[in-house]
Amino acid sequence: MRTFNYIVERDPGTGILVGSVPGLPGAHSQGETIEELEKNLREVLGMLFEDGEPEFESEFLGLQTIRMG
């Protein structure tokens, strides 16, 4: 079983959630809920892995916070 981190953002214009797996080209999708987004990302990942192991362009390390002001 593979485990992937993914980033979730909300489109301010539509309210739709947008998710992407950092470093994996084409691994992005959207959904109205986290559950729908995750289901859609699973489908996308399944398609990407159909032809073998895709190559990551980078390695996700985490998020950092910066304060200003």
N, C-alpha and C positions, 0 to 999 in steps of 0.2 A: 504494500500500500504506500502510495506517495502522499506527501503533505506539501502544500503550497501556501505561502502567505499571499494575501491580496489586499490591495488598497481600495477603500470605498470612499467615493465622493458623491455629493448630491448636486445635480445640475440646478442652478438657481432659477433658471427660466421655467423648467418643467417639473422640478421636484423629483425626477427620476434618479435612482441610484446608479452610479457607474462604477464598475469594479475592474481592476486590472492586476495581473500578476507581474510584478516588477522583473525586468530582465528577460521576459519570455515574449518575443514578438507575436502579435496576433491574439494573445491571451487577455481579451477584454470583452465585457458584455455589460448589460444593463438590466434593471428590473425595478418594479414598483416597491418591492419589499426586499429585505435581506434574504429571505428564503428563496424568492424568485431569482434574485441576483445570483445566489450560490448555485441554484439549479442550472441556470444559464451558463455560468462559468464552468461547471462540471461538463456540460455538453461541449463547450468550446475546447476544454482541455482534452476531452476524449477524442475529438477530431484531430487536434494537433498531434496526439500520440499514436494515431492510426498508422502512420508511416514510419514509426520508430521513435526513438528518443530525440526530441528537438533540442537544439543547442541554446543555452541561455546566453544572452548578451552581457549580463552582469549578475552579480550576486546581491540579493536583498539583505541588508544588515540591520535595518530598523529605522525608527523615527527619532528625531531629536527635536527639542523645543528651543527656540531662541526668543528672548524677551528684549523689547526695545522700549525706550522712553523712560 
